[in-house]
Amino acid sequence: MTITINGASRHLAAPMTVDELLAELRLRRELVAVELNRRLVRRFDFGNQLVAAGDQLEIVEFVGGG
């Protein structure tokens, strides 16, 4: 199945949760904000929210600095 992440197409072997996708992308769940099909996904829901074929995600990673 194909999804879009930050404007780029990506193939997934099967549907997965946002948590599983973040793990595959090697992103720390506590350092990102995720929008799925133009709706913000609460961090509390990452483990329950499925990503399916055709979904569009925007993932923003927070970076510290000064």
MDAnalysis code that builds the backbone (N, CA, C; Angstrom):
import MDAnalysis as mda
import numpy as np

u = mda.Universe.empty(198, n_residues=66, atom_resindex=np.repeat(np.arange(66), 3), trajectory=True)
u.add_TopologyAttr("name", ["N", "CA", "C"] * 66)
u.add_TopologyAttr("resid", np.arange(1, 67))
u.add_TopologyAttr("resname", ["MET", "THR", "ILE", "THR", "ILE", "ASN", "GLY", "ALA", "SER", "ARG", "HIS", "LEU", "ALA", "ALA", "PRO", "MET", "THR", "VAL", "ASP", "GLU", "LEU", "LEU", "ALA", "GLU", "LEU", "ARG", "LEU", "ARG", "ARG", "GLU", "LEU", "VAL", "ALA", "VAL", "GLU", "LEU", "ASN", "ARG", "ARG", "LEU", "VAL", "ARG", "ARG", "PHE", "ASP", "PHE", "GLY", "ASN", "GLN", "LEU", "VAL", "ALA", "ALA", "GLY", "ASP", "GLN", "LEU", "GLU", "ILE", "VAL", "GLU", "PHE", "VAL", "GLY", "GLY", "GLY"])
u.atoms.positions = np.array([
    [0.840, -1.173, 0.000],
    [0.000, 0.000, 0.000],
    [0.888, 1.240, 0.000],
    [0.361, 2.308, -0.539],
    [1.128, 3.541, -0.647],
    [0.481, 4.641, 0.182],
    [1.319, 5.358, 0.925],
    [0.889, 6.523, 1.694],
    [1.789, 7.692, 1.294],
    [1.444, 8.874, 1.745],
    [2.280, 10.047, 1.497],
    [2.704, 10.628, 2.837],
    [4.023, 10.814, 2.998],
    [4.566, 11.406, 4.215],
    [5.327, 12.670, 3.822],
    [4.866, 13.797, 4.331],
    [5.499, 15.089, 4.046],
    [5.702, 15.302, 2.546],
    [4.697, 14.906, 1.769],
    [4.721, 15.124, 0.324],
    [5.411, 14.053, -0.492],
    [6.020, 13.057, 0.137],
    [6.731, 11.989, -0.574],
    [5.984, 10.667, -0.429],
    [5.867, 9.941, -1.528],
    [5.208, 8.631, -1.495],
    [6.089, 7.622, -0.789],
    [5.436, 6.729, -0.049],
    [6.153, 5.667, 0.662],
    [5.297, 4.413, 0.618],
    [5.933, 3.288, 0.365],
    [5.223, 2.008, 0.301],
    [5.327, 1.300, 1.646],
    [4.190, 0.800, 2.120],
    [4.140, -0.011, 3.341],
    [3.619, -1.388, 2.965],
    [4.150, -2.409, 3.606],
    [3.727, -3.782, 3.315],
    [2.307, -4.050, 3.788],
    [1.908, -3.383, 4.880],
    [0.581, -3.623, 5.454],
    [0.178, -2.405, 6.275],
    [-1.121, -2.305, 6.581],
    [-1.546, -1.214, 7.470],
    [-0.817, -1.313, 8.807],
    [-0.567, -0.167, 9.417],
    [0.098, -0.138, 10.718],
    [-0.384, 1.068, 11.492],
    [-0.095, 1.081, 12.778],
    [-0.471, 2.224, 13.606],
    [0.542, 3.346, 13.413],
    [0.172, 4.524, 13.867],
    [1.100, 5.655, 13.823],
    [2.350, 5.312, 14.631],
    [2.197, 4.696, 15.804],
    [3.350, 4.282, 16.618],
    [4.287, 3.369, 15.831],
    [3.722, 2.385, 15.149],
    [4.545, 1.447, 14.369],
    [5.253, 2.173, 13.227],
    [4.562, 3.097, 12.594],
    [5.174, 3.862, 11.510],
    [6.327, 4.713, 12.035],
    [6.122, 5.378, 13.154],
    [7.192, 6.187, 13.735],
    [8.398, 5.324, 14.085],
    [8.162, 4.132, 14.603],
    [9.263, 3.212, 14.919],
    [10.012, 2.828, 13.638],
    [9.274, 2.556, 12.575],
    [9.901, 2.207, 11.295],
    [10.734, 3.370, 10.750],
    [10.259, 4.583, 10.977],
    [10.969, 5.779, 10.521],
    [12.067, 6.211, 11.493],
    [12.170, 5.488, 12.615],
    [13.151, 5.776, 13.671],
    [12.978, 7.194, 14.230],
    [11.715, 7.542, 14.480],
    [11.376, 8.822, 15.084],
    [10.831, 8.578, 16.486],
    [11.231, 9.403, 17.424],
    [10.755, 9.269, 18.803],
    [9.392, 9.929, 18.933],
    [8.423, 9.164, 19.389],
    [7.032, 9.615, 19.462],
    [6.862, 10.868, 20.297],
    [7.697, 11.041, 21.321],
    [7.555, 12.209, 22.185],
    [8.138, 13.477, 21.560],
    [8.808, 13.345, 20.412],
    [9.431, 14.502, 19.767],
    [8.795, 14.862, 18.428],
    [7.593, 14.336, 18.159],
    [6.953, 14.633, 16.874],
    [5.498, 15.053, 17.058],
    [5.015, 15.738, 16.049],
    [3.586, 16.010, 15.899],
    [3.182, 15.342, 14.593],
    [2.022, 14.694, 14.595],
    [1.564, 13.968, 13.414],
    [0.180, 14.457, 13.005],
    [0.070, 14.775, 11.722],
    [-1.213, 15.131, 11.127],
    [-1.551, 14.037, 10.123],
    [-2.720, 13.464, 10.246],
    [-3.177, 12.396, 9.359],
    [-4.407, 12.885, 8.620],
    [-4.288, 12.975, 7.312],
    [-5.393, 13.462, 6.476],
    [-5.945, 14.797, 6.992],
    [-5.013, 15.704, 7.289],
    [-5.304, 17.073, 7.712],
    [-5.917, 17.189, 9.113],
    [-5.792, 16.122, 9.913],
    [-6.278, 16.152, 11.299],
    [-5.129, 15.775, 12.223],
    [-4.952, 16.567, 13.257],
    [-3.897, 16.300, 14.220],
    [-4.219, 15.025, 15.002],
    [-3.229, 14.145, 15.121],
    [-3.386, 12.914, 15.898],
    [-2.790, 13.167, 17.280],
    [-3.590, 12.971, 18.319],
    [-3.088, 13.137, 19.682],
    [-2.087, 12.027, 19.995],
    [-1.027, 12.381, 20.689],
    [0.005, 11.403, 21.040],
    [-0.616, 10.202, 21.749],
    [-1.633, 10.443, 22.554],
    [-2.347, 9.381, 23.261],
    [-2.928, 8.350, 22.282],
    [-3.258, 8.774, 21.059],
    [-3.881, 7.897, 20.069],
    [-2.908, 7.247, 19.092],
    [-1.616, 7.529, 19.190],
    [-0.644, 6.971, 18.242],
    [-0.712, 5.446, 18.153],
    [-0.945, 4.774, 19.270],
    [-0.975, 3.317, 19.282],
    [-2.257, 2.719, 18.734],
    [-3.309, 3.538, 18.590],
    [-4.597, 3.042, 18.102],
    [-4.930, 3.506, 16.691],
    [-4.320, 4.598, 16.255],
    [-4.656, 5.180, 14.958],
    [-3.971, 4.424, 13.830],
    [-4.768, 3.790, 12.977],
    [-4.210, 3.052, 11.843],
    [-3.918, 3.983, 10.682],
    [-2.843, 3.665, 9.972],
    [-2.486, 4.336, 8.732],
    [-2.840, 3.364, 7.613],
    [-3.621, 3.823, 6.643],
    [-4.108, 2.937, 5.584],
    [-3.714, 3.481, 4.214],
    [-3.915, 2.672, 3.200],
    [-3.582, 3.049, 1.826],
    [-4.217, 4.384, 1.463],
    [-3.410, 5.241, 0.837],
    [-3.895, 6.526, 0.381],
    [-3.832, 7.635, 1.421],
    [-3.520, 7.297, 2.668],
    [-3.452, 8.318, 3.715],
    [-2.313, 9.291, 3.447],
    [-2.530, 10.525, 3.886],
    [-1.510, 11.564, 3.784],
    [-1.134, 12.013, 5.181],
    [0.149, 11.964, 5.475],
    [0.650, 12.357, 6.793],
    [1.636, 13.505, 6.667],
    [1.594, 14.361, 7.654],
    [2.627, 15.378, 7.842],
    [3.212, 15.082, 9.211],
    [4.514, 14.906, 9.262],
    [5.199, 14.602, 10.514],
    [6.238, 15.686, 10.751],
    [6.124, 16.347, 11.883],
    [7.052, 17.414, 12.242],
    [7.827, 16.956, 13.469],
    [9.146, 17.019, 13.371],
    [9.997, 16.619, 14.487],
    [10.492, 17.870, 15.204],
    [10.322, 17.879, 16.515],
    [10.776, 19.008, 17.330],
    [12.273, 18.895, 17.569],
    [12.961, 20.027, 17.445],
    [14.394, 20.068, 17.630],
    [14.724, 21.143, 18.637],
    [15.509, 20.801, 19.634],
    [15.916, 21.782, 20.635],
    [17.088, 22.608, 20.130],
    [17.273, 23.724, 20.727],
    [18.401, 24.564, 20.317],
    [18.362, 25.868, 21.079],
    [19.235, 26.718, 20.688],
    [19.243, 27.985, 21.389],
    [19.986, 29.040, 20.636],
])
